[in-house]
Amino acid sequence: AGGEAAGGGGRQAHGYARVPGDSGSCDVAEVDRILLERVEAKRSRDFEVADRLRERLRSMGIEVLDRDRQWRTIGGGGVSGI
């Protein structure tokens, strides 16, 4: 099983990668599932659902960096690529 790509930094089906060096604890499979659902909502132009999913991730301690197509745990370290 395992939902994380080899090396931990690979992009999943949702197109987002975890920020390199982020070592915060989280349920990566759940983050991937919610990110995929959020991307699908955005593709359908259902921004209300997409915003709600982003807030759900934030409540789990996950910050989504849309511009960089990355995510990280809040306070988990790592450096976002610009």
HELIX and SHEET records of a PDB file:
HELIX    1   1 VAL A   28  ARG A   43  1                                  16    
HELIX    2   2 PHE A   47  SER A   59  1                                  13    
SHEET    1   A 3 ALA A  17  ARG A  18  0                                        
SHEET    2   A 3 GLN A  70  THR A  73  1                                        
SHEET    3   A 3 ILE A  62  LEU A  65 -1                                        
END                                                                             
